[in-house]
Amino acid sequence: MENEAIIIEKCGESKPCAITGKVSDKNKVYIGNIVLSSEGEKILLQQLIDIEKTIE
């Protein structure tokens, strides 16, 4: 095999979203080390709104 190479790159410190499992540099870490992606934030918010509606 000619001109072939294996390239190894260090991965960043990105952690998976607690809800979606997606790993991204854009994930945010909240109090208690809860990691959420933007999609995970939307899902969590909707679930909280749904719970609030059932309590009323």
Contacts in CASP RR format, 6 or more apart in sequence:
PFRMAT RR
TARGET T0000
AUTHOR 0000-0000-0000
METHOD contacts of the structure
MODEL  1
MENEAIIIEKCGESKPCAITGKVSDKNKVYIGNIVLSSEGEKILLQQLID
IEKTIE
12 25 0 8 1.000
14 23 0 8 1.000
14 24 0 8 1.000
14 25 0 8 1.000
14 27 0 8 1.000
15 23 0 8 1.000
15 27 0 8 1.000
15 29 0 8 1.000
15 35 0 8 1.000
16 22 0 8 1.000
16 23 0 8 1.000
16 27 0 8 1.000
16 35 0 8 1.000
17 23 0 8 1.000
17 24 0 8 1.000
17 27 0 8 1.000
17 35 0 8 1.000
17 36 0 8 1.000
17 37 0 8 1.000
17 39 0 8 1.000
17 40 0 8 1.000
18 34 0 8 1.000
18 35 0 8 1.000
18 36 0 8 1.000
18 40 0 8 1.000
19 36 0 8 1.000
19 37 0 8 1.000
19 39 0 8 1.000
19 40 0 8 1.000
19 43 0 8 1.000
19 44 0 8 1.000
20 37 0 8 1.000
20 39 0 8 1.000
20 40 0 8 1.000
20 43 0 8 1.000
21 37 0 8 1.000
22 37 0 8 1.000
22 39 0 8 1.000
24 37 0 8 1.000
26 37 0 8 1.000
26 38 0 8 1.000
27 35 0 8 1.000
27 36 0 8 1.000
27 37 0 8 1.000
28 35 0 8 1.000
28 36 0 8 1.000
28 41 0 8 1.000
29 35 0 8 1.000
30 36 0 8 1.000
36 44 0 8 1.000
END
